[in-house]
Amino acid sequence: MAMEFIPLHCGEQLRVINPAGTIGIVTLWSRTDFVLGRLEAFGVDLDPRSSSVAVLGTLYGNGLRELLRNLLYNPQLDTLLLVGRNRSGSAEELTAYFARGIEPREDQSVEYQVPDGYEPPRSVRIAGTSRVLDDMVRPQDFQRPPTVFPVGDPQDPQSLHRLKDFLARYCPAPGPIPPRIAVPLPVVRVSCFPSNPRGHCICEADPLDAWKELIHRLCRFGHPVTLAKGGRRELQNVKVVVERPQERRRLLESLAENGHPPEAVHRYENDLLSPEKHPDETYNYGHRMRAHFGLDSLAAVVRRLRDDPEDRKSFVVLWDPRMDLTGSRGHPCLVSVFFRRFRDCLTLTGVFRTHNALDAWLFNFCGLAAVQRRVSEQVGMECGAITVFSHSITLDAGQMDRASRVAARRHFRIVEDPMGYFRITLDGDAILVEHRHGDLTLTTYRHKKASVLQYEISRDGAVSDLNHALYLGGQLARAQACLERGEEFIQE
């Protein structure tokens, strides 16, 4: 008795033709009903009593895992015909899986959970492609690998001729059919979401909110690395801007909750402003800024800014290459501080070589804020924003539970996009978009297609807030729908 097709996964999305058939048709990104219609119109045999075709199904998204498991459980399928639009390269990935096999990946940020009794799989890549899979199903598990035959686009008559010619010559593979193999589908748990690990920028009103967002970014996007100190989650060249850095009440309360009472914070701030270095210290920030190089750099900055409030040489360096590039210990994490006037306020930019995000960032920020207060008072300016650059900022892998609790305390709120706002109306046969800031119209955009307006606004870099961009896209889509239906459009 012939083995019949029984799906393990995605059965509701598959179109079974002849359960006793031995051919599977993969429609890639084309809808199965569309492909079926094209095959019927071209006279392909799809009779459940006589067709060699067992099943049709798409292959987009991450469906390759399910397809491979269905094939292992239905080893009578000896041929796969690829009949569909190949929009994402899935045809090449499926072909390469059986032709080239799989290869290990260094990046193991994807983790899997499997039922008891199964070894946790590793993340692998189809050789020569970027497709990532688990290794619970391997090419060598197929005792009789299916033949993969690319047919082409079902809208192309030549492709359908190739399909009919193939079916006319087709004979099922000889020999015994291997037994069914059932492999469970692991639950994917992504430990590190994809992003540019060198492209994160955070802008918040106060330091506590900035810190929570920073911890969230590291929990979600931090790249796993193994350092001399052990496993870490790392982001590189992170920029954090705090617009109102001197708002201390919530910050001190949070530090106290984490075991750092206000007196400890005050002591740290005073130490950072002191030029003294104790015998048991290899370095400290105050000594590096105020005595190490034979110069009180903070006093020199005050003199420069008093002489010229627009001075751009108020740059304090803490890194000493003679010692720090060759020494085995005592390397400062804070390497430079820059002062600059902006809108009559004194801003500060601190650059850290390395940064412990969970335990050090808030403490370090308090120290920078103390330095800013001291210089601001002496030059007669109000305190402006503080920007913190961290070349390498990390979370200890063993502290992820604590970090997750901090990240969970962040609050979503709608903020005004500093780039301005948009007023959308219908103007005759087009959508009119005014880019405004306050009462001033900066630019106007006009077109009947939302996609064109989206491209032009993005091209001009007119939006900086993600929530604002999503809102704008929704409003443009509504405006286009109203324009096409001849209805009134009212911006929400």
TORROKOL-48781 format. One record per residue (C-alpha): z, x, y; residue in three letters. Coordinates in steps of 0.02 Angstrom, whole numbers, plus 32768, in hexadecimal, padded with zeros to 4 digits. Each point is the difference from the previous one (the first is absolute). Last residue first. Layout:
N
<<Z X Y> ALA>
...
% end
This chain:
492
<<82A4 7EBD 8C2B> GLU>
<<7F59 8009 805A> GLN>
<<7FB0 7F56 801A> ILE>
<<7F4E 7FEC 7FC2> PHE>
<<7F9E 7F5F 8019> GLU>
<<7F88 7FD2 7F76> GLU>
<<7F44 801F 7FEE> GLY>
<<8011 8027 7F48> ARG>
<<7FBD 80B2 8011> GLU>
<<8067 8022 809C> LEU>
<<809E 7FB9 7FB1> CYS>
<<7FE9 8071 7F67> ALA>
<<7FE0 8097 8070> GLN>
<<809E 7FDE 8065> ALA>
<<8068 7FEC 7F63> ARG>
<<7FC2 80A9 7FBF> ALA>
<<8025 8050 80AA> LEU>
<<80B0 7FB8 7FFC> GLN>
<<8023 8044 7F53> GLY>
<<7FC1 80AE 802E> GLY>
<<806B 8001 809D> LEU>
<<809D 7FD4 7F9F> TYR>
<<7FDF 808B 7F82> LEU>
<<7FE2 807D 808D> ALA>
<<809F 7FCB 805B> HIS>
<<8065 8017 7F60> ASN>
<<7FB6 80AD 7FEC> LEU>
<<802A 8037 80B1> ASP>
<<7F8D 807D 8058> SER>
<<7F6E 7F94 8036> VAL>
<<7F78 8030 807F> ALA>
<<7FC2 8099 7FA4> GLY>
<<7F53 7FE4 804B> ASP>
<<7FAC 8003 7F55> ARG>
<<8081 7F85 7FBE> SER>
<<7FD6 7F84 8089> ILE>
<<7F45 8017 7FE1> GLU>
<<8011 7FEE 7F43> TYR>
<<806A 7F62 800C> GLN>
<<7F87 7FB6 807D> LEU>
<<7F71 801E 7F87> VAL>
<<8062 7FB3 7F70> SER>
<<802E 7F67 8068> ALA>
<<7F47 7FD7 8016> LYS>
<<7FC1 7F9E 8098> LYS>
<<8015 8092 8077> HIS>
<<8057 802C 80A4> ARG>
<<8080 8086 8027> TYR>
<<8057 8014 80A8> THR>
<<8060 8097 803B> THR>
<<809C 8029 8067> LEU>
<<802A 7F54 8048> THR>
<<809A 801A 806D> LEU>
<<808E 7F81 800E> ASP>
<<8071 805E 7F88> GLY>
<<7F8D 8064 7F90> HIS>
<<7F67 7FA0 7FC7> ARG>
<<7F73 8011 7F81> HIS>
<<7F95 7F66 801B> GLU>
<<7FA4 7FBC 7F69> VAL>
<<7F70 7F85 8014> LEU>
<<7FBA 7FB2 7F61> ILE>
<<7F4A 7FCE 8010> ALA>
<<7F88 7F6C 800D> ASP>
<<8047 7FBC 80A2> GLY>
<<809F 8060 8026> ASP>
<<8088 7FE0 7F81> LEU>
<<80AA 8049 802C> THR>
<<806F 8090 7FC9> ILE>
<<8082 8055 806F> ARG>
<<8036 80A8 7FBB> PHE>
<<809E 8069 801B> TYR>
<<802E 80AC 8040> GLY>
<<8000 80B1 7FB8> MET>
<<80BF 8003 8002> PRO>
<<7FFD 7F7A 7F77> ASP>
<<8094 7F8E 801E> GLU>
<<807A 8001 7F71> VAL>
<<8017 7F7F 7F77> ILE>
<<809A 801E 7F99> ARG>
<<801F 8032 7F4D> PHE>
<<80B0 8038 7FDC> HIS>
<<802F 809E 7FA2> ARG>
<<8099 7FF0 7F90> ARG>
<<7F9B 8016 7F5F> ALA>
<<7FD4 80B2 8033> ALA>
<<80B8 8031 8001> VAL>
<<801B 7FB4 7F53> ARG>
<<7F65 8059 7FBF> SER>
<<8042 80A6 8041> ALA>
<<80A1 7FEA 7F9D> ARG>
<<7FA0 7FDB 7F61> ASP>
<<7F87 808E 8024> MET>
<<808A 8082 800F> GLN>
<<7FD9 8061 7F60> GLY>
<<7F4D 801C 8038> ALA>
<<8043 8056 809C> ASP>
<<7F9F 7FBE 8095> LEU>
<<7F8E 8071 8065> THR>
<<7FB7 802D 80A9> ILE>
<<7F86 8090 800F> SER>
<<7FB1 8021 80AA> HIS>
<<8079 7F8A 8055> SER>
<<7FD2 7FD2 80B2> PHE>
<<8086 7FA6 8065> VAL>
<<7FD3 7FAB 80A5> THR>
<<8089 7FD1 807B> ILE>
<<7FD8 7F83 8087> ALA>
<<8040 8007 80B3> GLY>
<<80A6 8036 8048> CYS>
<<8011 7FE5 80BC> GLU>
<<7FE3 8098 806E> MET>
<<8073 8066 8070> GLY>
<<7FDB 80AE 7FBE> VAL>
<<80B1 8022 7FC3> GLN>
<<801E 7F52 7FBC> GLU>
<<7F5A 8000 7FA2> SER>
<<8025 80AB 7FB2> VAL>
<<80A8 7FC8 7FBA> ARG>
<<7FC3 7F55 7FC9> ARG>
<<7F69 804B 7FA6> GLN>
<<806E 807C 7FA4> VAL>
<<8074 7F73 7FCA> ALA>
<<7F6B 7F98 7FC6> ALA>
<<7FC2 8093 7F99> LEU>
<<80AB 800E 7FAD> GLY>
<<8006 7F45 7FDB> CYS>
<<7F53 800F 7FB3> PHE>
<<803A 808B 7F8E> ASN>
<<808D 7F92 7FC2> PHE>
<<7F88 7F70 7FE4> LEU>
<<7F84 806E 7FA0> TRP>
<<807F 8061 7F98> ALA>
<<803F 7F94 7F70> ASP>
<<7F6F 7F91 7FCD> LEU>
<<7F69 8058 804B> ALA>
<<8026 80B4 7FD1> ASN>
<<7F89 805B 8072> HIS>
<<7F96 809B 7FF9> THR>
<<7FA7 805F 808B> ARG>
<<8047 7F8D 8084> PHE>
<<7FAC 7FE6 80A8> VAL>
<<805E 7FAE 8090> GLY>
<<7FA7 7FAA 808F> THR>
<<8065 7FCF 8099> LEU>
<<7FD6 7F89 808D> THR>
<<8045 8009 80B1> LEU>
<<7FDE 7F63 8065> CYS>
<<7F9B 7FEE 80A1> ASP>
<<7F6E 7FAD 7FA5> ARG>
<<7FF8 808F 7F81> PHE>
<<8053 80A7 8023> ARG>
<<7FF5 8080 7F75> ARG>
<<807D 8062 7F96> PHE>
<<7FD1 8059 7F5E> PHE>
<<8076 8033 7F74> VAL>
<<7FD2 8078 7F73> SER>
<<802D 803A 7F50> VAL>
<<8083 7F87 7FC0> LEU>
<<8010 802A 7F46> CYS>
<<804B 80AA 8022> PRO>
<<7FED 8084 7F77> HIS>
<<80A4 8054 7FCF> GLY>
<<7FD2 804B 7F59> ARG>
<<7F8A 807A 7FAC> SER>
<<7FC1 8051 809F> GLY>
<<7F49 802F 801B> THR>
<<7FB3 7F70 8060> LEU>
<<80A5 7FCD 8050> ASP>
<<803D 80A8 803F> MET>
<<7F6F 804D 805F> ARG>
<<7FAD 7F55 8010> PRO>
<<8091 7FBA 8069> ASP>
<<7FF2 7F42 8001> TRP>
<<806A 7FAB 8086> LEU>
<<7F7B 7FEC 8087> VAL>
<<801E 7FA2 80A2> VAL>
<<7F6C 7FBF 8065> PHE>
<<8012 7FD1 80B6> SER>
<<7F54 8049 8026> LYS>
<<7FB0 7F5B 8034> ARG>
<<8050 7FF1 80AC> ASP>
<<7FE3 7F58 8054> GLU>
<<80B2 7FFC 8048> PRO>
<<7FDB 80A7 8054> ASP>
<<808F 8069 8046> ASP>
<<8087 7F93 7FB3> ARG>
<<7F9D 7FF9 7F5F> LEU>
<<7FF3 80BD 7FF6> ARG>
<<80B8 801C 8025> ARG>
<<8036 7F81 7F7E> VAL>
<<7F8E 804F 7F7E> VAL>
<<804D 80AC 8023> ALA>
<<80AE 7FB8 7FE7> ALA>
<<7FC8 7FB7 7F5A> LEU>
<<7FB3 80A6 7FCB> SER>
<<809F 8064 801D> ASP>
<<7FAF 80A8 7FE0> LEU>
<<8026 8099 7F96> GLY>
<<7F95 7FBA 7F71> PHE>
<<8097 7FC0 7F9F> HIS>
<<8062 7FBF 8096> ALA>
<<7FDD 7F4D 8037> ARG>
<<7F81 7FAF 7F8D> MET>
<<8025 8065 7F62> ARG>
<<80BB 7FF9 8021> HIS>
<<7FFD 7F43 8013> GLY>
<<7F96 7FE9 7F64> TYR>
<<8070 8062 7F8C> ASN>
<<7FE1 80A1 7FA1> TYR>
<<8043 806B 7F72> THR>
<<80AA 7FB3 8018> GLU>
<<80A8 8042 7FBC> ASP>
<<801C 8070 8097> PRO>
<<7FEE 7F6E 807A> HIS>
<<7F6B 7FF0 8075> LYS>
<<8022 7FC9 80B3> GLU>
<<7F79 7FC0 8076> PRO>
<<8047 7F4D 7FFC> SER>
<<7F92 7F67 8019> LEU>
<<7FE4 7FE4 7F46> LEU>
<<80BA 8017 7FE1> ASP>
<<8027 7F78 807F> ASN>
<<7F8A 7F86 7FAB> GLU>
<<8048 8027 7F54> TYR>
<<80B3 7FE7 8040> ARG>
<<7FCE 7F5A 804F> HIS>
<<7FB4 7FC5 7F5C> VAL>
<<809C 8033 7F9F> ALA>
<<806D 7FA4 807E> GLU>
<<7F94 7F65 7FED> PRO>
<<8023 7FF5 7F44> PRO>
<<7F7C 803B 7F84> HIS>
<<8021 7FAD 7F57> GLY>
<<7F66 7F91 7FF1> ASN>
<<8051 7F6B 8057> GLU>
<<8030 8076 808F> ALA>
<<7F4A 8034 8013> LEU>
<<7FCE 7F4A 800B> SER>
<<8083 7FDA 8085> GLU>
<<7FCC 809A 8063> LEU>
<<7F4A 7FC7 8000> LEU>
<<802A 7F4D 802D> ARG>
<<8060 803B 8099> ARG>
<<7F8F 8090 8033> ARG>
<<7F71 7FBE 806A> GLU>
<<7FD0 80A9 804B> GLN>
<<7F5D 8010 7F9F> PRO>
<<7FA7 7F6C 8053> ARG>
<<7F48 801A 7FD4> GLU>
<<8019 8055 7F58> VAL>
<<7F5F 804F 7FC2> VAL>
<<7FF5 803F 7F4D> VAL>
<<7F70 8070 7FCA> LYS>
<<7FEF 8036 7F4A> VAL>
<<7FA7 80A4 7FE2> ASN>
<<8015 7FF9 7F43> GLN>
<<804D 7F7F 7F8E> LEU>
<<8066 8032 7F69> GLU>
<<805F 7FAE 7F71> ARG>
<<8069 8086 7FAC> ARG>
<<8025 804C 7F57> GLY>
<<8067 809F 7FFC> GLY>
<<8048 807C 807E> LYS>
<<7F75 8080 7FE0> ALA>
<<7F87 7F72 8021> LEU>
<<7FAC 7F85 7F8A> THR>
<<7F94 7F83 805B> VAL>
<<7FEA 7F42 7FF7> PRO>
<<7F9E 7FBD 8097> HIS>
<<8063 7F8A 8070> GLY>
<<7FA1 7F5F 801E> PHE>
<<8078 7F72 7FD7> ARG>
<<80AB 8053 8003> CYS>
<<7FC9 807A 8088> LEU>
<<7FBA 7F77 806D> ARG>
<<809C 7F96 7FEA> HIS>
<<806F 8094 802E> ILE>
<<7F9C 8017 80A0> LEU>
<<800A 7F46 8028> GLU>
<<80BD 8006 7FEE> LYS>
<<8008 809B 806E> TRP>
<<7F97 7FB2 808A> ALA>
<<806D 7F65 7FFF> ASP>
<<809A 806D 8015> LEU>
<<7FB0 806C 8087> PRO>
<<7FD6 7F72 807A> ASP>
<<7F60 7FB4 8044> ALA>
<<7F8D 802F 7F70> GLU>
<<7F5F 8061 7FE8> CYS>
<<7FD7 8047 7F55> ILE>
<<7F68 806C 7FD6> CYS>
<<7FC8 802D 7F50> HIS>
<<7F61 8065 7FE8> GLY>
<<802B 8097 7F95> ARG>
<<8024 7FA2 7F5F> PRO>
<<7F5B 7FA1 8015> ASN>
<<802A 7F67 7F9B> SER>
<<800B 7FC8 7F4B> PRO>
<<80A1 7FAF 7FC5> PHE>
<<8079 8071 7FA4> CYS>
<<806B 7FC1 7F71> SER>
<<7F7D 7F84 7FC7> VAL>
<<8041 7F9A 7F6F> ARG>
<<7F7A 7FC4 7F88> VAL>
<<8039 7F8F 7F75> VAL>
<<7FB2 803E 7F5F> PRO>
<<7F7D 7F9A 7FA2> LEU>
<<8028 7FFC 7F49> PRO>
<<7F8A 804F 7F80> VAL>
<<7FC1 7F96 7F6F> ALA>
<<7F8D 805A 7F88> ILE>
<<7F89 7F9B 7F93> ARG>
<<7FBF 8054 7F64> PRO>
<<7F5D 8063 7FFF> PRO>
<<7F5F 7FA4 7FD1> ILE>
<<7FAB 8044 7F65> PRO>
<<7F52 804A 800C> GLY>
<<7F64 7FD7 8062> PRO>
<<7FFB 7FE3 80BC> ALA>
<<7FB6 7F56 802B> PRO>
<<7F43 7FFE 8018> CYS>
<<7FAD 7FF3 80AB> TYR>
<<7F44 8011 8017> ARG>
<<7FE4 7F55 804F> ALA>
<<80A6 800E 805B> LEU>
<<7FCB 80A2 8054> PHE>
<<7F57 7FBA 8033> ASP>
<<8054 7F65 8049> LYS>
<<807A 806C 8063> LEU>
<<7F77 8073 8041> ARG>
<<7F9F 7F66 8039> HIS>
<<809D 7FC3 8058> LEU>
<<800D 80A5 805E> SER>
<<7F49 7FF5 8030> GLN>
<<801C 7F51 8046> PRO>
<<8084 8045 807B> ASP>
<<8080 7F7B 802E> GLN>
<<8065 802D 7F65> PRO>
<<801C 80B0 8049> ASP>
<<7FF8 8088 7F7C> GLY>
<<7FFB 8014 7F43> VAL>
<<807B 808F 7FE5> PRO>
<<8019 8013 7F42> PHE>
<<80AC 8035 7FC2> VAL>
<<8004 801A 7F43> THR>
<<80AA 7FD1 7FBC> PRO>
<<8074 8085 7FB9> PRO>
<<8017 7FF3 7F42> ARG>
<<80AA 8048 7FD3> GLN>
<<8038 7FDA 80B2> PHE>
<<80AC 8051 8013> ASP>
<<7FA8 80A3 8030> GLN>
<<7FD2 7FB4 80A9> PRO>
<<80B8 7FE9 8029> ARG>
<<8065 7F60 801B> VAL>
<<80B7 801D 802A> MET>
<<7FC2 8085 807B> ASP>
<<801C 7F9C 80A0> ASP>
<<7F6D 7FF4 8075> LEU>
<<7FC1 804C 80A4> VAL>
<<7F49 7FF6 8032> ARG>
<<7FD0 8092 8075> SER>
<<7F6D 8036 7F96> THR>
<<7FC4 809D 7FA4> GLY>
<<8077 7FE9 7F6F> ALA>
<<8054 7F56 7FFF> ILE>
<<80A9 8025 804C> ARG>
<<80AC 7FFF 7FAF> VAL>
<<80AC 7FB7 8026> SER>
<<807A 801C 7F75> ARG>
<<803D 7F83 7F81> PRO>
<<80B5 7FDA 7FD7> PRO>
<<800D 800E 7F42> GLU>
<<8005 7F55 7FAD> TYR>
<<808F 7FBB 7F96> GLY>
<<8049 7F91 8087> ASP>
<<7F7B 7FAF 806E> PRO>
<<7FAD 8067 8089> VAL>
<<8026 8027 80B7> GLN>
<<7F85 8071 805A> TYR>
<<800C 807A 8090> GLU>
<<7F7C 802E 8082> VAL>
<<8038 8093 806C> SER>
<<7FCB 8076 7F74> GLN>
<<7F8C 806C 8069> ASP>
<<7FCA 8093 7F96> GLU>
<<7F86 7F92 7FA2> ARG>
<<7FCD 8019 7F4B> PRO>
<<7F4B 7FEA 7FC5> GLU>
<<7FA5 7F71 7FAB> ILE>
<<7F63 7FF4 7F97> GLY>
<<7F52 803D 802D> ARG>
<<7F86 7F86 7FAE> ALA>
<<8075 7F71 7FD2> PHE>
<<805D 7FF9 80A5> TYR>
<<7F67 803D 8060> ALA>
<<7FA0 7F60 7FD9> THR>
<<8090 7F92 8039> LEU>
<<8015 8065 80A0> GLU>
<<7F45 8003 8025> GLU>
<<7FF5 7F43 7FF1> ALA>
<<80A0 7FEB 8069> SER>
<<7FAD 805C 8091> GLY>
<<8041 7F83 8081> SER>
<<7F6B 7F90 8025> ARG>
<<7FA3 8003 7F5A> ASN>
<<7FAE 7F56 8009> ARG>
<<7FEE 7FB9 7F52> GLY>
<<7FC4 8014 7F4D> VAL>
<<8058 808E 7FA6> LEU>
<<7FDF 7FE3 7F46> LEU>
<<808D 8037 7F8D> LEU>
<<7FD7 801D 7F49> THR>
<<8064 8012 7F5E> ASP>
<<8072 7F6A 8017> LEU>
<<8045 7FF2 7F4D> GLN>
<<8094 806A 803B> PRO>
<<8051 7F67 8053> ASN>
<<80B4 8036 801E> TYR>
<<7FC9 80AB 803D> LEU>
<<7F7E 7FAC 8070> LEU>
<<8080 7F89 804A> ASN>
<<8070 8095 8027> ARG>
<<7F71 8059 8058> LEU>
<<7FD6 7F64 8067> LEU>
<<80B4 7FE8 8037> GLU>
<<8011 80B1 8043> ARG>
<<7F53 7FF7 8051> LEU>
<<8033 7F68 8065> GLY>
<<8043 8064 8093> ASN>
<<7F9B 7FA9 8086> GLY>
<<7F56 7FD4 7FB9> TYR>
<<7FBA 7FEA 7F53> LEU>
<<7FBE 7F51 7FE0> THR>
<<7FF5 7FAA 7F58> GLY>
<<7F83 7FC1 7F80> LEU>
<<8023 7FE6 7F46> VAL>
<<7FB9 8002 7F50> ALA>
<<7F48 801E 8020> VAL>
<<7F99 800E 7F60> SER>
<<7FCB 7F4C 8019> SER>
<<7FDD 7F90 7F6A> SER>
<<807E 7F72 7FF2> ARG>
<<804E 800F 80AD> PRO>
<<7F50 7FF5 804D> ASP>
<<7FF3 807E 808E> LEU>
<<7F54 8045 7FD4> ASP>
<<7FB5 804A 809E> VAL>
<<7F75 7F93 8045> GLY>
<<7FF7 8044 80B1> PHE>
<<804B 7F64 804D> ALA>
<<808F 8009 7F83> GLU>
<<8022 80B6 802D> LEU>
<<7FFD 7FDA 80BC> ARG>
<<8077 7F6D 7FEC> GLY>
<<8076 8067 7F95> LEU>
<<8000 8088 8084> VAL>
<<802E 7F82 8087> PHE>
<<8088 7FB3 7F94> ASP>
<<8048 80AC 7FDD> THR>
<<800E 802C 80B8> ARG>
<<7FB9 80AB 8028> SER>
<<8076 8092 8023> TRP>
<<7FF1 8050 7F51> LEU>
<<7FA7 7F7F 7F91> THR>
<<8037 8050 7F5D> VAL>
<<7FA3 7FB3 7F6D> ILE>
<<8052 8018 7F56> GLY>
<<7F97 800B 7F63> ILE>
<<803A 7FE5 7F4C> THR>
<<7FF8 7F43 7FF0> GLY>
<<8074 7F9C 7F8D> ALA>
<<8057 7FAB 8093> PRO>
<<7F55 7FCA 8042> ASN>
<<7FFF 7FDF 80BB> ILE>
<<80B2 8022 8040> VAL>
<<800C 8001 80BD> ARG>
<<8094 8069 8038> LEU>
<<8078 7FDA 8090> GLN>
<<8078 7F94 7F9A> GLU>
<<800A 8087 7F7B> GLY>
<<803B 8082 807E> CYS>
<<8059 8067 7F7A> HIS>
<<800D 8003 7F43> LEU>
<<7F58 7FAD 7FE6> PRO>
<<7FCC 7FC7 7F53> ILE>
<<7F4B 801D 7FCC> PHE>
<<7FE0 7FD2 7F4C> GLU>
<<7FF6 8076 7F6C> MET>
<<7F75 7FC9 7F8C> ALA>
<<8030 7FBD 7F54> MET>
% end
